[in-house]
Amino acid sequence: MTQSQYDQVRQNDRVIRPLLPDDLPAVLDIELRCYSHPWSESVFRDCFRQNYRLWAYHCGGALSGYAIVAYLYDEAHLLNLCIAPDIRGEGAGRQLLRHLLAYAAHDGMQQVILEVRTSNRIAAALYQSEGFRVIGERPGYYPAPEGREDAIVMAFGLSGA
């Protein structure tokens, strides 16, 4: 795959491009550092399908984040957005979120939905600041160290899609 085929978005030393199976070792490293119940390699491999969009976020030449989005009819479901701990708070999550929203709109999606842990106030605040609204809750949705944790369900309407 050539550089131009990546359809890259550049900002300084930051690049967003499609995630590739060869990126999985770096993805799994970030996943393990960030989540108490990380996705397995097989779950990530299962996402390399026609109706998924997988994005890699590079900072300083290293894979530093990723997003996994499933498309179903006219709805995009953000399944996983993760940024490496060493670059959190620098706008990487916002940049990756805006990128996937723009592509979902371009691809004809009408809305993007997601679930976020009730304890993940930083992520919820990011989504709300970008225009997501709370549309519900899923009790016991996430595994947690001591049982299960509820999820907040959020949606973002894609105008002009």
N, C-alpha and C positions, 0 to 999 in steps of 0.2 A: 504494500500500500504506500503510495507516495504522500508527501507532505500535503499537497493540495487536496488530496482525497480525504484528509482528516476533517476538512471544513472547520478549521481551527478559529477560535476566538482568542486574540492576544491582548493582554494588558500588562505592560512592563514585562516581567519574567513569568507571567501567569498565562497558562494555555488551557483551554477546555477543548477536548476532542472525544470522539467515541472511545469507550472502554473496549479493550481487546482481551481475549482469553490469556494472552501473555502477561497482562497486567495483574492477574489474580494473586501471585505471591505478595505483591505490594498491597493490594486491596485487603487480603487476609491479615496482613500485619497490622494495618490500620484498624480493621474490624475488631481484632483481638485486643488492641489497646483501648478501644473506645466503648465496648459493650460488655455488660455482664453476661449476656446470652448472645454471643455473636452468631452470625449466619455461618454455615459450613461452606466449604468449597463447592460441594455438589449443589447447594442452593444457588450460589452465584452462577455456576455453569449452566444451570437450568434456565437462567434469565437470558441467555444468548439465543433469543428467538425473534421472529419477524415482528411480533407485536410489542416488543420491549425497546426502550431507548436506554442505553447505558452510557454514562458520561464519566470521563476521567478528568480530574483537575490536577494540573501540574503547577508547581511553584518552585522556581529555582532549578528546574530540570528534573525534579523528583515528583512521583505521583503522591499527592498530598490530600486527595479527597475523591469522592465518587458519588454518583447518584444513579439509582435504578428506578425506572418508570415503566409501568405496564400500561398499554393502551387497550381499551375495550370499547368498541363502538366509537362513541364520541367523547369518552371520558378517559383522562389520564390519571393513573393512581401512583403517586409517589411512594414507593415502597421503602426506600433507604436513601438517605442523604447523610454522608459522614465526612467530616473534615479531621485531618490529623491534629492531635492535641497541640503540637508545636506551632501551628499557624492559626489556631482559633482566635477569634477576636480581631482578625485583620480584614474581614469582609469576604473571605473565600466562600463561606456558606451562602451569603447573599448573592454573590456573583454567579455561583453555580445554580442557585434557585432561579434567578432571573433568566439564565440561559435555558434551563429546561422548560420554563414557562413560555419563553419565546418560541422554542421549537414545537411545543405542544400546540400553541396557537397556529403556527405555520402548518402543522400537520392536520389541522382541522378539528382539533379537540375543542369541546365546548366548556369543559371545566377540568380542574385538577383537584383531586381529593387526597387526603393523607390522614394518617393517625400519628399522634405524638403522645408519649408518656405524660401523664399528669404531672410527674415530678420534673419533667424536662422544660422548665420555665424559660430557659434561654432560647431553645428552639421554638417554642410556642410564641414567644415574643417576636422572634424573627419573622415567622409566618404571618402573624397579625400585622406587623409593620409593613409587610409587602402586600397586604390586602386580603389575606385569607380570613374567613369568618368561621366561627364555631358553628357546626351544624348538628352535633350530637356527641354521644359518649359511648364507648364500648367497655362495659364492665369486665374486668379480668382478662383483658386482651393480651397483655404482655406477661411473659414469665418474669419473675422478680426473685431476688435472693430469698425472700420469705413469702412464697406464695405467688400471687398474681397482682398485676398493677393495671389500673384502668387506663384507657386511651381517650384522648380528646380527638374527635373527628372534625377536620377542617376542610373547607372548600374554597376554591378561587375560580370565579367566572372569567372565561377568556373572551373578552369583548372583540367583536370583529372576526371571530373564528368562523 
